[in-house]
């Protein structure tokens, strides 16, 4: 029987797009259904062959299983949200607790608290990061090295000019006075409250000589005693003794008389001992000596201590004859009453007195004549001149500097060189010279 031409459509999706597999057999290009034609009546027989998802009706879900699945999904979601919240809090706290600055310790000194324990005053250069609008500044940090905690921080009211160096001196009233670099302000260190106190106006305003105001301020030379060097706004220069409230025009005859002459010793003056190393002499074959000398003086009043004494000679003519006399101190130091070499058997090499007060004497010296040796720090008996103890630097450090003393010991700065540069502040016991504490100055405080 003849075949009739008929437009064939996919019996599954109705598409006419198809592909002949063999005679009278086709596959739908749209849904992959295979179908073929019978003769005569042109019956279309379908063979389903889907390559996608099974489209059979879904089986009903057990309500109990559905509830368990729902609870599981809820628990997982809740745990995810909680974890996200804590993670954000942690990140926020880490950011909040991270300082936006870096600190560099520039200088340090030690003093005693009310119980005699050491406190370290640190001057710190604080540099703020690029995204901060805060200007870099100097911060003072008061640090307890025994309990390892910061007792306080202070931003000085006066900007420190070139460097935050701690220029300080302990006067005979027991107070520590401090002058910031290139300023006209004077501070004392409050050793109980651990802060600097500005005493400039209190000390200078009542003095008529300073009525034009203070232009510059500095400590006078150590051998001038408790003395400040002052220049006023009208250009006059003075030596000022605040404890005695005495101001002198610099290099004035009155100052020389009041500080040097035996006839002008203040009422209540007493003999007080001091120590100094002699200098090498060009006239005599004398070794460097540790000299103990006594001078008549009163605490806080004008004085002139010895400076670089050298063995020499003076000549006097008596009855027409020249008489030469060996002499250590210059004649103008009339208030020196006596002196002695307290360690005549010892040789010294590049010695330096680092502290001499309150019957304590510390020196720094090389162990022998080799200038490449590292210095020794020694405590000396002020009566016999004997060495009570010696502190020797370890091989990794090159020098010790900036020595300061507290009630029960001594502190100083040491450092090394090279790529692993390290800076430490060492506290030694006054009793035996053993380290009490070592503070790493590379750490932030």
C-alpha positions as CSV (number, residue, x, y, z in Angstrom):
1,X,0.0,0.0,0.0
2,X,1.3,3.4,-0.8
3,X,2.5,5.8,1.9
4,X,0.9,9.1,2.6
5,X,3.1,12.1,3.0
6,X,2.5,13.5,6.5
7,X,4.2,16.2,8.6
8,X,5.6,14.3,11.4
9,X,5.7,15.8,14.9
10,X,7.3,14.4,18.0
11,X,4.5,12.7,19.9
12,X,6.1,13.8,23.2
13,X,6.9,17.5,22.7
14,X,5.3,18.3,19.2
15,X,8.6,19.4,17.7
16,X,9.1,18.7,14.0
17,X,12.8,18.8,14.3
18,X,14.0,15.2,14.0
19,X,16.8,13.0,12.8
20,X,16.4,9.7,10.9
21,X,18.1,6.8,12.6
22,X,17.1,4.2,10.0
23,X,14.1,3.7,7.7
24,X,10.9,5.0,9.3
25,X,12.8,5.5,12.7
26,X,13.5,9.0,14.0
27,X,14.8,10.7,17.1
28,X,13.5,14.1,18.3
29,X,16.2,16.8,18.3
30,X,14.3,18.6,21.1
31,X,13.6,15.9,23.7
32,X,15.5,12.9,22.5
33,X,12.3,10.8,22.0
34,X,12.6,8.0,19.5
35,X,9.6,7.1,17.4
36,X,8.8,5.1,14.2
37,X,6.0,4.7,11.6
38,X,3.8,1.8,10.8
39,X,2.6,1.3,7.2
40,X,-0.9,2.0,6.0
41,X,-2.4,3.7,9.0
42,X,0.8,5.5,9.8
43,X,0.7,4.8,13.5
44,X,3.4,6.5,15.5
45,X,5.0,4.3,18.1
46,X,6.9,6.0,20.9
47,X,10.1,4.8,22.7
48,X,10.9,7.3,25.4
49,X,14.6,7.9,25.9
50,X,15.3,11.1,28.0
51,X,18.9,12.0,28.8
52,X,18.0,14.6,31.4
53,X,16.5,14.5,34.9
54,X,14.1,11.8,35.7
55,X,10.7,13.4,35.3
56,X,8.7,10.6,37.1
57,X,6.5,11.8,39.9
58,X,8.3,12.4,43.3
59,X,7.7,10.0,46.1
60,X,6.0,11.5,49.1
61,X,8.5,12.5,51.9
62,X,8.0,11.1,55.4
63,X,7.0,14.0,57.7
64,X,9.3,12.9,60.5
65,X,12.3,12.8,58.1
66,X,11.3,16.2,56.8
67,X,11.3,17.7,60.3
68,X,14.7,16.2,61.1
69,X,16.2,17.6,57.8
70,X,14.7,21.1,58.5
71,X,16.1,21.1,62.1
72,X,19.6,20.1,60.8
73,X,19.5,22.9,58.2
74,X,18.5,25.4,60.9
75,X,21.3,24.3,63.2
76,X,24.0,24.6,60.5
77,X,22.7,28.0,59.5
78,X,22.6,29.3,63.1
79,X,26.2,28.0,63.7
80,X,27.4,29.8,60.6
81,X,25.8,33.1,61.6
82,X,27.3,32.9,65.2
83,X,30.7,32.1,63.9
84,X,30.5,35.0,61.4
85,X,29.5,37.4,64.3
86,X,32.4,36.3,66.6
87,X,34.8,36.4,63.7
88,X,33.9,40.0,62.9
89,X,34.1,41.0,66.6
90,X,37.6,39.4,66.9
91,X,38.8,41.2,63.8
92,X,37.3,44.5,65.1
93,X,39.0,44.0,68.5
94,X,42.3,43.1,66.9
95,X,42.1,46.3,64.8
96,X,41.1,48.4,67.8
97,X,43.8,47.0,70.1
98,X,46.6,47.4,67.5
99,X,48.3,50.8,68.0
100,X,48.5,53.1,65.0
101,X,52.0,54.2,66.0
102,X,55.5,52.9,66.6
103,X,57.7,53.9,69.5
104,X,61.5,54.4,69.6
105,X,63.2,54.7,73.0
106,X,65.7,57.6,72.7
107,X,67.0,58.0,76.3
108,X,66.5,56.7,79.8
109,X,67.4,57.2,83.4
110,X,66.8,55.4,86.7
111,X,65.6,56.8,90.0
112,X,64.2,55.5,93.3
113,X,60.5,55.3,94.2
114,X,59.4,55.9,97.8
115,X,60.4,52.3,98.7
116,X,63.9,52.6,97.2
117,X,63.0,50.4,94.2
118,X,64.2,51.4,90.7
119,X,61.9,53.2,88.3
120,X,63.1,53.9,84.7
121,X,62.1,57.1,83.0
122,X,62.1,56.7,79.2
123,X,61.9,59.4,76.6
124,X,60.2,57.9,73.6
125,X,59.8,59.2,70.0
126,X,56.3,58.2,69.0
127,X,55.7,58.1,65.2
128,X,52.1,57.8,63.9
129,X,51.3,55.8,60.8
130,X,50.6,57.4,57.5
131,X,46.8,57.2,57.8
132,X,46.8,59.1,61.0
133,X,46.4,62.9,61.3
134,X,48.3,63.0,64.6
135,X,51.7,64.7,64.6
136,X,54.7,62.7,65.8
137,X,55.6,63.5,69.4
138,X,57.8,62.8,72.5
139,X,56.2,60.7,75.2
140,X,57.6,60.2,78.7
141,X,57.1,56.7,80.0
142,X,57.6,55.7,83.7
143,X,58.4,52.0,83.8
144,X,58.6,49.7,86.8
145,X,61.2,47.0,85.7
146,X,60.6,44.8,88.8
147,X,56.9,44.3,88.2
148,X,57.3,44.9,84.5
149,X,54.5,47.5,84.1
150,X,54.1,51.0,82.9
151,X,53.2,53.3,85.8
152,X,52.3,56.3,83.7
153,X,52.8,58.2,80.4
154,X,53.1,61.9,79.9
155,X,53.2,64.3,77.0
156,X,55.5,67.2,77.9
157,X,53.8,70.6,77.8
158,X,56.9,71.9,76.0
159,X,57.9,70.6,72.6
160,X,61.4,69.1,72.8
161,X,63.5,70.6,70.1
162,X,66.2,68.6,68.4
163,X,66.1,65.4,70.5
164,X,64.3,64.0,73.5
165,X,67.5,63.7,75.5
166,X,67.1,63.6,79.3
167,X,69.3,66.4,80.5
168,X,69.0,66.1,84.3
169,X,70.9,66.6,87.5
170,X,70.2,65.7,91.1
171,X,70.7,68.7,93.4
172,X,71.7,68.6,97.0
173,X,68.0,68.9,98.1
174,X,67.6,65.4,96.7
175,X,65.3,66.5,93.8
176,X,66.0,65.5,90.2
177,X,65.8,68.6,87.9
178,X,65.4,68.2,84.2
179,X,65.6,70.6,81.3
180,X,64.2,69.6,77.9
181,X,66.5,70.1,74.9
182,X,66.8,73.8,73.8
183,X,63.9,75.0,75.9
184,X,63.5,77.5,78.7
185,X,61.5,75.3,81.0
186,X,62.7,73.6,84.2
187,X,61.0,70.4,85.6
188,X,61.4,68.2,88.6
189,X,60.7,64.5,88.6
190,X,57.9,63.6,91.1
191,X,59.3,60.3,92.3
192,X,56.0,59.4,94.1
193,X,53.4,60.3,91.4
194,X,55.9,59.4,88.6
195,X,55.5,62.5,86.5
196,X,57.3,65.7,85.5
197,X,56.3,68.9,87.3
198,X,57.0,72.2,85.6
199,X,58.6,74.5,88.3
200,X,59.8,77.2,85.9
201,X,57.5,80.0,87.1
202,X,57.8,79.0,90.7
203,X,61.6,79.3,90.6
204,X,62.3,82.2,88.3
205,X,59.3,84.6,88.6
206,X,60.2,85.9,92.1
207,X,63.8,86.8,90.9
208,X,64.1,90.4,89.8
209,X,67.1,89.7,87.6
210,X,64.9,87.5,85.4
211,X,62.0,89.9,85.1
212,X,62.4,90.2,81.3
213,X,61.8,86.4,80.9
214,X,63.9,83.4,80.3
215,X,65.4,83.0,76.8
216,X,67.6,79.9,77.3
217,X,68.2,77.6,80.2
218,X,70.8,74.9,80.8
219,X,72.8,73.3,83.6
220,X,76.2,74.9,84.4
221,X,79.3,72.7,84.4
222,X,79.3,70.0,87.0
223,X,82.1,71.5,89.1
224,X,79.9,74.6,89.7
225,X,77.6,72.6,91.9
226,X,73.8,73.1,92.0
227,X,73.9,75.8,89.3
228,X,71.8,76.8,86.3
229,X,73.0,78.8,83.4
230,X,70.4,81.4,82.4
231,X,70.1,83.9,79.5
232,X,67.2,86.4,79.9
233,X,65.2,87.9,77.0
234,X,67.2,91.1,77.2
235,X,70.4,89.1,76.5
236,X,72.0,89.0,80.0
237,X,73.7,85.8,81.1
238,X,73.6,84.6,84.7
239,X,74.7,81.8,86.9
240,X,71.8,81.0,89.3
241,X,71.8,78.9,92.4
242,X,68.1,78.2,93.1
243,X,68.5,76.5,96.4
244,X,70.4,79.5,97.8
245,X,68.4,82.0,95.6
246,X,71.6,83.7,94.3
247,X,72.0,85.1,90.8
248,X,75.4,86.2,89.4
249,X,76.3,87.8,86.1
250,X,78.6,85.3,84.4
251,X,82.3,85.8,84.9
252,X,81.6,88.6,87.4
253,X,84.2,89.1,90.2
254,X,81.5,88.6,92.8
255,X,80.8,85.1,91.5
256,X,84.5,84.2,91.6
257,X,84.8,85.4,95.1
258,X,81.7,83.7,96.4
259,X,82.5,80.4,94.7
260,X,86.3,80.2,95.2
261,X,87.6,82.3,98.1
262,X,88.1,80.9,101.6
263,X,87.2,84.3,103.0
264,X,83.7,84.1,101.5
265,X,82.6,80.7,102.7
266,X,79.0,80.8,103.7
267,X,77.9,80.4,107.3
268,X,77.4,76.7,108.1
269,X,79.9,75.4,105.5
270,X,81.6,72.1,106.2
271,X,84.4,70.0,104.8
272,X,82.9,67.6,102.3
273,X,84.8,64.8,100.3
274,X,84.9,64.5,96.5
275,X,86.8,62.3,94.1
276,X,88.6,63.0,90.9
277,X,91.2,61.3,88.6
278,X,94.4,63.2,88.0
279,X,95.6,63.9,84.4
280,X,98.9,62.9,83.0
281,X,101.6,65.4,83.7
282,X,104.3,66.8,81.4
283,X,106.5,67.7,84.3
284,X,106.4,64.7,86.6
285,X,106.4,60.9,86.0
286,X,103.2,60.5,88.0
287,X,100.7,57.8,87.1
288,X,97.0,58.6,86.9
289,X,95.7,58.7,90.4
290,X,92.3,58.4,92.1
291,X,92.3,61.5,94.3
292,X,90.1,62.0,97.3
293,X,89.9,65.7,98.3
294,X,88.0,67.7,100.8
295,X,86.5,71.1,100.1
296,X,84.7,73.6,102.4
297,X,81.3,74.2,101.1
298,X,77.6,74.5,101.9
299,X,74.9,72.5,100.0
300,X,73.2,74.6,97.3
301,X,75.6,77.6,97.5
302,X,78.2,78.7,95.0
303,X,81.3,76.4,94.9
304,X,84.1,75.5,92.5
305,X,85.1,71.9,92.5
306,X,88.3,70.6,91.1
307,X,88.6,70.0,87.3
308,X,91.3,68.0,85.5
309,X,94.0,68.3,88.2
310,X,97.6,67.8,86.9
311,X,100.8,67.6,88.7
312,X,102.9,70.7,88.1
313,X,105.0,73.1,90.0
314,X,104.8,76.7,91.2
315,X,107.7,79.0,91.9
316,X,108.1,81.5,94.7
317,X,111.0,83.7,95.4
318,X,112.1,83.7,99.0
319,X,115.1,85.8,100.1
320,X,116.2,86.1,96.5
321,X,116.0,82.3,95.8
322,X,113.5,80.6,93.5
323,X,111.7,77.9,95.3
324,X,109.7,75.3,93.3
325,X,106.9,73.5,94.8
326,X,105.1,70.4,93.5
327,X,101.4,71.1,93.2
328,X,98.2,69.3,92.0
329,X,95.4,71.9,92.3
330,X,95.5,75.5,91.0
331,X,95.9,78.2,93.6
332,X,92.5,79.8,93.1
333,X,90.8,76.7,94.7
334,X,91.5,78.0,98.2
335,X,88.6,76.0,99.7
336,X,90.4,72.6,99.1
337,X,91.7,71.8,102.6
338,X,93.5,68.4,101.9
339,X,93.7,65.5,99.5
340,X,95.2,62.0,99.2
341,X,95.7,59.2,96.6
342,X,93.5,56.4,97.9
343,X,94.8,53.7,95.6
344,X,98.6,54.3,95.2
345,X,99.4,50.8,94.1
346,X,96.9,50.7,91.2
347,X,97.2,51.6,87.6
348,X,94.3,53.2,85.7
349,X,93.6,53.2,82.0
350,X,91.2,55.9,80.6
351,X,89.4,56.1,83.9
352,X,86.2,58.1,84.4
353,X,84.2,58.8,87.5
354,X,80.5,58.1,86.7
355,X,79.0,58.8,90.1
356,X,80.3,60.3,93.3
357,X,77.8,61.2,95.9
358,X,76.3,60.0,99.2
359,X,79.4,58.0,100.0
360,X,79.0,56.0,96.8
361,X,81.8,56.0,94.1
362,X,81.5,54.2,90.8
363,X,84.1,54.4,88.1
364,X,84.5,53.2,84.5
365,X,87.9,52.1,83.3
366,X,89.7,49.8,80.8
367,X,91.3,46.6,82.3
368,X,94.7,47.4,80.7
369,X,96.4,49.8,78.2
370,X,94.7,48.2,75.1
371,X,92.3,50.9,73.9
372,X,90.2,48.2,72.1
373,X,89.2,46.6,75.4
374,X,85.8,46.9,76.7
375,X,85.4,49.1,79.8
376,X,84.7,47.8,83.3
377,X,82.2,49.3,85.7
378,X,83.5,49.2,89.3
379,X,82.3,50.2,92.7
380,X,85.1,51.6,94.9
381,X,85.4,51.8,98.6
382,X,85.5,55.5,99.4
383,X,87.9,55.0,102.4
384,X,90.4,52.3,101.2
385,X,90.1,52.7,97.4
386,X,89.6,48.9,97.1
387,X,87.4,47.5,94.3
388,X,84.2,46.2,95.9
389,X,82.8,44.6,92.7
390,X,83.3,44.7,89.0
391,X,80.8,44.4,86.2
392,X,82.2,43.3,82.8
393,X,80.4,43.7,79.5
394,X,79.6,40.5,77.7
395,X,81.2,40.0,74.3
396,X,78.1,41.1,72.3
397,X,78.1,44.6,73.8
398,X,80.5,47.4,73.0
399,X,80.1,50.1,75.7
400,X,78.1,51.3,78.6
401,X,76.7,54.8,78.9
402,X,74.3,57.1,80.7
403,X,74.8,55.9,84.2
404,X,72.3,56.8,86.8
405,X,71.9,55.7,90.4
406,X,68.9,54.7,92.5
407,X,68.8,53.8,96.2
408,X,69.8,50.2,96.0
409,X,71.7,50.1,92.8
410,X,72.9,51.6,89.5
411,X,71.5,51.6,86.0
412,X,73.1,52.1,82.6
413,X,72.6,51.7,78.9
414,X,74.5,49.2,76.8
415,X,74.2,48.4,73.1
416,X,75.8,46.3,70.3
417,X,76.3,46.9,66.6
418,X,75.6,44.9,63.5
419,X,72.4,43.5,61.9
420,X,71.1,42.1,65.2
421,X,71.5,45.5,66.9
422,X,70.2,45.3,70.5
423,X,69.9,48.0,73.2
424,X,69.5,47.1,76.9
425,X,69.1,49.0,80.1
426,X,70.9,47.1,82.9
427,X,70.1,47.4,86.6
428,X,72.8,46.2,89.0
429,X,72.6,45.7,92.7
430,X,74.6,48.2,94.7
431,X,75.6,45.4,97.2
432,X,77.3,43.0,94.9
433,X,77.1,44.3,91.3
434,X,74.9,41.4,90.2
435,X,72.1,42.2,87.6
436,X,68.8,42.9,89.2
437,X,67.0,43.3,85.9
438,X,67.6,43.7,82.1
439,X,65.2,45.8,80.1
440,X,65.0,45.3,76.3
441,X,64.8,48.8,74.9
442,X,63.8,47.6,71.5
443,X,60.3,46.7,72.8
444,X,57.3,49.0,72.8
445,X,56.0,50.1,76.2
